[in-house]
C-alpha cells in the first residue's frame, strides 16, 4: 500500500509537518498583535502632548504633532473642546482592542488546527503500528506523549514562539518611543531588561527539577490511594487499616513539605523580582523628576515615559519564564517524533494486495519465536478444511494463542519459517485489512470499547439489523444479562460506563464474532470465565450458528474441544498428539491425563 | 461536508457519551461553612494572610501618589528640595512591600498545602472505615478523585482564591478612596464605569464557564480515545475497524477545535472590552480632568495620578469576577468531598466495643480473645442497603469449627452474600451472626478481620515485592515462615524461578505475574495470616491444567482444620465440602451434603449433572 514514507522526521521537519496548515494564521496573528501593541503605545503619547501642548505650552512637540493639532482646530479650540482628545484616545483604544481580539482569535484558529493535526496524525499512526510496538512501550507513557506532550508543543508554537516575537517587538517599540522622548531615561529602563530576563531564566531552570520531583511525589501519593481503593477488600480482610493510614499519611506529609519548601522558593523569587521591578520604576520616576527640574524633559514626556516603562514590566518578566519553558518543548517534540518515526505494520513487514476467499487453512513447517528467542511454535504442519472444526488444547505457554495471532498477521511470520495460507493464498501476499476481516476471532482477553453494548457487538457493521443482533446475542447467552440492565442494548460499557464481569465481556465478544459472520472464526480460550453450564449452552449455539464456517477452538477445557473434527494437543510448541476425542482418549497420553484431572 | 453541518452532526456522539457531566451546586457562602471543622486550625494563618495582603495592596495602590508627589513638588515647583527624603521613603516602601509580599505568598502556599493535606488525610482515613456498600455504589475512579483532586481544589480556594479576592478587592477600594480624596467630582466620572464593567464581565464569564466545562469534558474524551487506541490496538486490528475508530476520533478532535476557538472568541471579547472600558475611563479623565486642570482646580500631578488610577482600576475587577466564577465551580468539589466525609459507616463498632477492644486505628489487642471458628447464622434476614428485596429470610445455619462450606450457583446468583455477612462487610438486617457463640457485633470489626483469611477470585496484590505482599497477611512473618507457606501452596518453585525470588517486584496491582501466580501468592498470604476462618472465592478464570491441579491441592491444604466458606466452581471442591449451599436468584435454595443433595434430585442434582456431562465423551 503506502510504502513511500521511509523518511524519518527530525525536530525541524516534524514541526514543519505539523504547522503546515496553520502557519499563516500564526503569521497573521503576530502582525495583528504588533499593530495592537503599536496602538497601545500611541495612547501615552496622546496624553503627553495633551499635557504638554494643550494644557501647558511647552512648544516642544515635533512639527507633525503641531500640524495634527492645527487640523483638529488649534490649541485654543482644543482647550475649549478637550472631549475631542478624549474621543481620539478612545478611538485608538477601540482599534487596538479590535486588533487584539482578532489576534487572539486568529492565533487560536491556528493553534487549534495545529493540535488537531498532531492528534489525528498520532492516532492514525498508532493504530497502524505493529503489535510488538505496544509490548515494547508502556501505555501510560504513550498516552502521556499523546496528551501532555502534544499540549506542550501546541503551547510552544502558539504561545511561546509568538510571545517571543511579540515581547521582542514590544520592547523595540517602547524603546523607540522612549528614546524619542529622552535617551538617558530610555537607556536606564533598557538596562534592567536583560537583568530581569536572565534572573528569571536562571531561576526557572533551577526550580524546574524541583517541580518534577514534586510531581513524582504526587504520583506516588496518588498510586497509594489508588491501590488502597482497588484493594479495599484485602485491606479490610487482613485488618491492615492502620498500616495503610500510616503509609498514606507519611507520603502525604512528605509531599506537602516538599511543596511548602517549593512555595518558599517561589515566593522568594517573585518578591525579589518585584524588588528589581520596583527599583527600576523608582529610578525612572526620580531621575525623570530631576530631568524635568533641569528642563531636559517636559512634564508630559515624563508622564509618557513612566507609562512606557510600566508597560514593559510584566512582559519582560514573563519572557524569562517563556524562554526556560521552551527548552521543554524540544523534549516534547522528540517524544512525539518517536511515535511518528516508528514504522507501521505495512512499512515494517510489507503488505500484499490479494483478497482472501475460502476457508481452507494450511500451516506448512511453521516455526515461530518471539523477539527474546523463546521458541513458541516448532514445525507445525496442519490442514484445516473449509467448514471443519479444529480444537487446540494445551498448557499455558504451549503456543496455543500464537496460532491465532499468526493467522491474522497480528504477529508476522518471519522469512524462512514456513508458510501459512488461507483459501490457497499465502497470507504474506494478502492485504492485512481484508485478511483480518476474513478471520474473525474472540481474543483471550476481550476488549470492549467505551460505547454502548449494541455498538460494541455490531462494531464491524455500518448498519445494524435488529434480527442479526438478537440472533448473535442469544447465541452468546447474553440476552438475560442485557435484559437486566436498565438501558438494555444502549447500556454504556467500558471506561466510563457499567463494568462487565469477565464472563460477560467474553460473551459480548462472542456475540461480536457471531455478528461478524466471517468465513473463519477463532475462539481463543473465550469461555474461561463462564461457568460450565453456560459454557455448554454457548457451545451448542455456536455449533448451530456457524454451519459451513471454519472454526478453531482454543481452550484448556476438554469439554470445549471434544466435539471438534480434529483436536491437536500442544506441548512446548510442538503438536504432541492429534486425532478425534475418542482416538486421543485411547492413546493414554497427555490428552487422557488432562481429561482425568478435569474429571475430578 | 460543509463545516457548519459537521459540528451539529458531531455533537451527537459527544453528547451521548458524556454521562458523567460536571454538575453545578450552589452552597451558602461557597460552601466554606461546611469546611470549618477542617480549617479551624488555620484560621489565625488565614487572618494574618488577609491582613498582610490588604497591606500589600494598599502599598500597591499608593504608587501613583508617589508619581503625583514627584510631579507636583519637583517638576511643578522646579526644585529638587526634599528629593533625598523622597528617595529614602520610596526605597523603604519597596522593601516593605517586598517583605510583606513574601510572607503573604509563602503563607498562602502553606495554608493551601496544609488544608489540602488535612482534607486528604481525613478523606483517606474515613474511607478506611466506610462500609462496603459505599465502595459498591461508587467506582474507584470517582472515590480517588475525591481524595486526590477535590482536596487540592479546596486548598487552592481557601488560600489563593481568597487572596485574589482580598488583594484585588482592596486594591479597587483603595484606588477609589484615593481618587475621591484627590478630587471627588473627577472620581465620580470614573466610578460610574465600575458597575458597567462588572455587568459586562459577568455576562461574558457565564458563557465562558460553560464553554470551558465542555472543553474539559472533551479533553477527557480525547484522552480516553487515545487510551482506547493504545490499549485496544490489538482488538482494533483483529476486528479491522481502524477506519471507524479513527473517524470517531476525528469527530472528537473536530469538536474540540471548534469549541476551543469559540471559547477564545468569548474570552478575548471579554478582555478586549475590559481594556476598552479602561480607555474610556482614561479619555474621560483626560477630558474632565484637563478642563479642571486648566481652571487650576487640580495640578498636573493629580491629573497624572488620576490617569494612572483610571487605567489600572478595571483589570482587578476582571480578576475578581473570574475568581468568583471559579469559586462557584469549586462548590461542587466541596459538596462531593463533604458528602464523602459525612457518609456514615453502616457497619460500625459500638462505643462499648471500642472501649474494650479499641477502634480501627488504635486496637487494644491485649483484650482480644482467641477466635475458635464456630460460626452460626441465627434467624438472619438480610437485604443490601441499596436494594429492597430480601436475599436472606430467617436463615439458620450452624457451622462448627473446622467445617468446610461450599456455596454454589450460577454467575451473578448472589453467592457472595453469605461471605459478606461472615466477614461483617455487611450486617444482618434482622437476626444475628454468632462467632464462637457470641454476636459478632460484641467484638470489634478489626478483631474479626484479623482472624479471617480472605482469598479473592481476582486476587489483588499491591505494588512492591513478593515478600511485602506476603507480609501483608502477617507483618511479623519471617522468611522461613514465608517459604513454608509458599511450599504448602506449591508456589515455592515458581517464586524461586523468579529473578530476585522474594524481592521480585510484582508491578502495579501484581500485573507482572500471571493470574495463576497471583492466585497462589494470595493463598500463601492468607495462610501466613493463619486465620481461624477462611473465606475463599474460587477462581473461574483461565488457568492451565497444571496450575489448576496445584490450586486444587492448595485449597485442600489451606482449608484443612479451618472453618471455611468457599464460593466454589470446581467439582472437586464442591464434592468434598461438609455443607453445600445452592444459591439461585440471590436466595438459598438447597443445602446439605453432596450425597443428601444428590438424593434430593433437585437443582443441585441438575447442576452437578450438567457439570459432569460437560466432561463426558460427547
Interface residues (C-beta under 8 A of the other chain):
Chain A: X43 X47 X50 X51 X54 X55 X56 X79 X82 X83 X85 X86 X87 X89 X90 X92 X93 X94 X96 X97 X98 X100 X101 X104 X105 X107 X108 X109 X112 X113 X115 X116 X119 X120 X122 X123 X124 X126 X127 X128 X129 X131 X134 X139 X142 X143 X146 X147 X221 X222 X223 X225 X226 X227 X228 X229 X230 X231 X232 X233 X234 X235 X236 X237 X238 X239 X240 X241 X242 X243 X244 X245 X248 X249 X252 X253 X255 X256 X259 X260 X262 X263 X264 X266 X267 X268 X270 X271 X272 X274 X275 X278 X279 X281 X282 X285 X286 X288 X289 X290 X292 X293 X299 X302 X303 X306 X307 X394 X395 X396 X397 X398 X408 X410 X433 X436 X437 X440 X441 X443 X444 X446 X447 X449 X450 X451 X459 X460 X481 X492 X494 X495 X496 X497 X499 X501 X502 X503 X512 X516 X525 X528 X529 X530 X531 X532 X533 X534 X535 X536 X556 X558 X559 X562 X563 X581 X582 X585 X594 X595 X597 X598 X599 X600
Chain B: X17 X19 X20 X63 X66 X67 X70 X71 X74 X75 X76 X78 X79 X80 X83 X86 X87 X90 X91 X94 X95 X97 X98 X99 X101 X102 X103 X105 X106 X108 X109 X110 X112 X113 X114 X116 X117 X120 X121 X124 X125 X127 X128 X129 X132 X135 X139 X140 X143 X144 X147 X148 X222 X223 X224 X225 X226 X227 X228 X229 X230 X231 X232 X233 X234 X235 X236 X237 X238 X239 X240 X241 X242 X244 X245 X246 X249 X250 X253 X254 X256 X257 X260 X261 X264 X265 X267 X268 X269 X271 X272 X273 X275 X276 X278 X279 X280 X282 X283 X284 X286 X287 X288 X290 X291 X293 X294 X300 X303 X304 X307 X308 X360 X361 X363 X410 X411 X412 X423 X425 X446 X449 X450 X452 X453 X454 X456 X460 X462 X463 X472 X473 X475 X508 X509 X514 X516 X525 X529 X535 X540 X541 X542 X543 X544 X545 X546 X547 X548 X549 X569 X570 X571 X572 X575 X607 X610 X611 X613 X614 X615 X617 X618
